[in-house]
């Protein structure tokens, strides 16, 4: 790889990670993943593919993984198991992963979701107990993500799954 290709690959990898962090942060703060972040991931993919050695990109595998995740995700969205932003983010990461790395991404996402769920239960209970103890009131205005019974910001777990690609994927 020449200097320009290395710089392009490094810049793309950093941008990929920053977009994942932004998606996780946005979902945590607002319970939404902006389309612009998903579009950024989709736009970065061909750039990363151009920087990678030509023989290391099985295009059909990447396209099939992204499409498969999107189709299954749309079913999950239809039955209100996942949010639309989560589906789009996971499909974009599926495109990056390809069929070979997709099981690892999904496994880390599911495990991250379990850790996230347990962590949010603990944080929500602690936050409510502290808020009630400090104010003495029974009801407190809390950030949405801290409300008991609120959905999980699953974009955090999805971003963690996507970040695992940086360990062993040819793009990075």
N, C-alpha and C positions, 0 to 999 in steps of 0.2 A: 504494500500500500504506500502510495506517495503521501507527501505532507498535506496536500489539499484534501485527499480522501480521509486521512486520519482526522483532520480538523472537522470535516463535515460529519463524520461518524460520531466524534466526541460531542459536537454541538447538538446533533440530533438526539443523542442519548440524554444529554442534559435537559433538552427541551421536553423530551418524553417524560422524564422524571418530574420536571416542574409542572407539567400539565396534570400528571397523576396527583401530585400534592395539592394543586389548586382544586381539582375535582373533589378530593377527599375533604379539604378544608371548607369548600363551598357547601358540600352536602352536610357537613357537620354543623355549619353555622346557619344554613337556610333551608335544609332538607330539599335541595334541588341541585341538579347538575346541569349547568348551562350547556346548551347545544354548541356554543363556540368552542368549548373545551374538547368535546367529542370530535368536532370538525377539525380542530388542531391535530388531534391524534391521527385522524384519517389522512390529513395532509402531510404529516411527518413521515408516514409509512413509505411512500415512494421515494422520499429523500433518503431515508435509511437504506432502502433496497438498492438505490444507486451507489451508495457508499460501500455496500457489502460486496464481497466477491460474487461475480455473476453466477457461479455454479452453486452457491449456498442458498439461493432463493428459489424454493419450489412454489411458484406463484399459486398453482392450483390448491396447494395445501393451506396457504394463508387465506385465500379467498373462500375456500370451503369451510375453514374454521370460523371465520367471521360470519359467514352466511348461516352456518348451523347454530351458532350461539344466538344470532338475531332471530331465527325462526323459533327456537325453543324459548327464548326470552320473550318474544311476542305472545306466546302461549301463556307464559307466567304472568305477563302484564294483563292479559285478557281476564285471568282469574284473580287478579289483584294480589299476586304473590310478590311481584317486583314492580318498582316504579319505572316509568318510561326512561328516565335519565339513567337509571341503573342498567337497564337493558341495552341502551345505546352505548354506554361506557364499556360494558362487558363485551359487546360485539366488536367494538373498535379494538379492544385489547386482544380479542380472539383473532382478529386480522393480523396483529403483530405476532401472536404466538404461533400460528400455524397448528396443524393437527398434532404434530409431535410434542409441542410444549403445552398444548391446551389442557391436558389432564392435570399437569402440575399447577397451572394457573388456577384452575377450578378448585383443586384441592386446597390450595392456600387461601383462596377466597372463602370457601366454606369454613375452614378452620378459623380464619380471621373473623368471619361473621359470628362464630360461636364465642370467641374471645370478646368481640365487640358487644354481643348481647349480654354476656355476664358482666362485663365492665360497665355497661350502661345501667343495668339493674342496680349495681352497687352505687354508682355515681348518683343516680336519680334519688335513691333512698337517702344517701348521705346529704345531698344538696337540700332535699326537702326537710330533713331533720335539723340541719344547721339553720336554714331559713326560718323555720318555725321557732327554734330556740332563740334566735337572735331577735326576731320581731315580736314573738308572742302571739301572732295571728294564726288562724287556722288555714287561711288561704293566702297564697303568696303569688305574685306575678313572677313567673320563672321563664327563662328562655325555652322555646318550644321543645328543643331537643332534650331538655331535662324533665319534661312532664311525664309522669307515670302513664303508661299505656300508649305513649306516642310511638310511632314507627321508628325503626332504626335507620340511621344514616348509613345505609349499606354501601354507599360509594366509598367509604373508608376501607372496608374489607375488599372491595373490588380493586381499588387502587393498590392495596397491599399485594393482592394476587398478581396484578400487572407488574408491580415492581420486582417480583421474583424473576421475571424475564431477564433482568439486568445481570443476573448471576451467571447464566450459562448460554444465553441466546446469541446466535451469530451476529445479530445487529449491534451488539454492545461489546 
